[in-house]
């Protein structure tokens, strides 16, 4: 829930003591996703500004399970490494930790591009301005993340005035264009995309490097083996875990994480979480 509580202004996500409300586009129309938690269950509902269709319930359940990380085999990971001299303490402190995922892979990629080389706080501010710029608002008041088609229609100057650098503007527009015209079938890859293939296609885009790909695959597809060694917060967490006085380099972090394949990104999430619940 801390992941969805990041934006204190609550323009697109609203977290309560026992639930979440999130604005999103559903079949192109604004909608509000509701998740209400009680004991070991969650009730999921959708208030959409469009009539329901046959099959909506199955799509909604699949999306909710993905967002909650219920498909992530974290129990296998914990059994494999609960005896590790350094990691065992982290696993014991946060048993069952799963990585929150976004509603769509496109949202995850926009998150990743937006967050390149800046703080989480600054990335949240940019994300908020992007949603305000497009203006998808559900009848209940929450803003919804824009679609690829809507981002393509923005002018570079509009993104620049919203705070995006020229490089990020170029990357976002190209990413959105290729997604909108079907060149990047991000949604289809949820069913049959191989992480290696997805990574190769994304790395071919300007302004997208290994960190962006690993983060997007983690948030958008639940791929738990991306190496987040380029992430400053991951390296800071590793420095603390190893009780090192000096900073840990990206290369050292990469080598240390390599021993945890195919769970490297999940280890990164534990290193995020040891610093603050909102970090991961």
N, C-alpha and C positions, 0 to 999 in steps of 0.2 A: 504493500500500500504506500510505502514511502516513495517508491518510484513515481506513482501517480500524484503524490502530494508535493512534488518539486516546485510547481508554479504556485506561489503563495496567492496570486491573484485569482486563481481558480476559474480562468476563462474557458478552459476546455475540459478540465477534470475537476470533480468535486468529491473529496473523500470525507466520509463521516466515521463515526466510531465503529460502525458495523457494515459499511457499504461503500460503493463507488458508483459515481455517475460520470460518464465520459461521452463527449460529443464525437460523432463520427459520421462519415458518409455511408449510407446504405443504399445500394443500387443507384448511386448518384444523388440521393436526396439526404438532407440533414436528418440525423437520428440521435437518440440518446440511449446508450447502453447502460443498463443497471445491473449491478452485482450486489446481492445482499447475503452476508455471511452469518451463519449460525452453526455452532459446534463444528462438525466436519462436513458441512454441506454449504453449497452456495446456490442461491436462486438467481437465475439469469433472465433478464427481460429486455425488450427493445421497444422504445417509443419512437416510431419512425414517421416522418412527415410524408409518407407514401403508403399506399395500400399494401398489405402483405401478399406474398405470393407462395404458391406451393413450393416447398423445399426450404423456405426461409429458416425454419426451426433447426434443421440439421446443419445449415451453414453457420447459424448463430452459435450452436453448441460447440461446433468444431473450433470456431474462432475463440470462444471463451476458454476452452481447454488449452488452446495454444497460449493465450495471454497469461493464464495462470501457471504455465509451465508443467502441466500435468503429464505431458508426453516426455518429459526429461527424465532419463533413468538415473536419478540422483542416488537411489539406494545402491545401485551397482558401484557407483563411484565411491561412496562412503565405505562400503565393504572392502573395496580394493585398497583403500589408503588410510583406514582408521588406525593402523599401526605405524604410520609414518612419523618420524621423530619431530618434524616441524609442523606438518599439516594436521596431525591428529587433534591438537588443541583447538584449531579453527573449526574442524568438523564437529567436535563435541560442543562448541559454543553455539553453533547454528545448525543443528541437525535438520536435514530435509530442505536446506536452502535451495531455492529454484530461482532462475533468472526471469524476471518479468519480461514479457514480449509485447510488442506493439500490435495494433489491430491488423496492420498490413505490412508486407515487406517494404513497400514504398515509404511508409512513414518511418520505418527503421533507417532506411538509407538517407532520408532527409535529416533525421536526427544525427546520423553519423557525419554527414557532410557539414552540417551546421556546427557540430562540436569540434571540428578539427582545430587543433592548436589554441583553443580558448578554454576558459573555465566552464564548469557546469552552469554556474549562474549566468554567465554571458550567453551560453547556448540557449538556455531557457528563455531569455529575453528575446533573442533572435527568432526562435520558434514562435513565440507569442506574436511578434510583429508580423511574421509571415501569415499566420492565421487571421490576424486583424486585416491585413492587406487584402486577402481574398474574401473574407467576410461570410463564410458559410456558417449560418447561425440556426440552431435548432429552435423550434417554437418554444421550448422550455428555457432558452437563454444561452446554452453552452455553445461555444464555437467548435467547429469541426475541422480536422486536418484537411487541407486541400488535396484534390486529385491531381494526377500528373497533367491532365488536360488543362486544369486551371492554372497550374504553375507555368506551363508553356505560354499561356496568354499574357503573362506579366512581362513588362518591359525591363530590361537590365537596369535602367535608372530607378525604377520603382524598388527593386531589390536593393540597390545601392543606398537609396534614401532610408530603407528599413534597417540598414546596418551591415548588409552582406558585402564582403570584399568582392573585388572583381573576379578573383579566382573562384570563390565559392559561387558567385552568381553564374559564371560560365558553366561550372560543374552541375549545379542544380538545373539549369535550363536544358543542358544536353541530356542529363539523366531523365528528366521529365519528358523530353521530346522522344527519346528512344523507348521509354515505357509506354507513352501514349500511342505511338504508332505500331507497337507490338514487337519492336526489335529486341526489347528486354522483357520477356514474359514473366515478370516478377511474381505475379499471383499464381501462374501455372506451375512455377517451380516449387510451390508449397507441396504439390502432390508428387512430383517426379523429378525434381531437380537434384543433381549431385553437387555437393558443396564445391568440389574442385572445378566443375564446369562453371558454376555461378561466379566463383572467385575470378576465374580467367576472363569471363565476359565483363565483369565490373572493373577489373584492373586495366582494361583497354580504354576506359573512359578517362578523359582529362581530369586531373585533380583527385583521383581516387587511388589511394595506396593501400598497403597491407593492413594498417590499423583500421581504416575505414571499412574495408571488406570484412575483417574479423568481427568488428563491432556490429555491422549490419547483419551478418550471418547469424550472430548470436541473438540479437534483438528481433530480427525479422523471421528467422527460420529455426531458431532454437538449436543451432549447431554449436556444440559444446567444446570443440577442439581448436578454435581459432587462437592463435598466439597473440596475446595482448601485451607483448613485451614493450611496445612503443608507448604504452599508456603511462602517463606520469603517476597517476594514483596507484596503479598496479605496482610500479617500481617503489613507490613510497611505502606501500603495504609490505612488500617483500623486505625492504630495508628494516622495517620495524620487526617483522617476523624473525629475521636472521639476527636481530640485535646488532646491526652494523652501525657504526658511527658515521661512515662515509656513504654517499649515495650509491645505489646499485645501477650499473649501466644497462642500457637496453640489451646489449649482447649477453651480459651475465644473466639478465632476467630471462632471455630467450633460452639459454642453455638450461637454467633451472627448471623452467616450465616444460621443457622437452621431455623430462622424465615422467610427466603426468599425462602424456597423450594416451587415449583420445579425449581427455577431459581438461585440456589446458585453459579454455575459456571459463570453465566452471571454477577452476582454481583461481583464476583472475577475479571472478565474482566474489569469492570468499576474501580475497585480499582487498577488494573494494569495501566489502561489508565490515571488515574489522575496523575501518576508519569512521564510517558513518552509514547509517541505514539507507540514506538517500543516495549514496555514492554508486550503488550498483543498480 
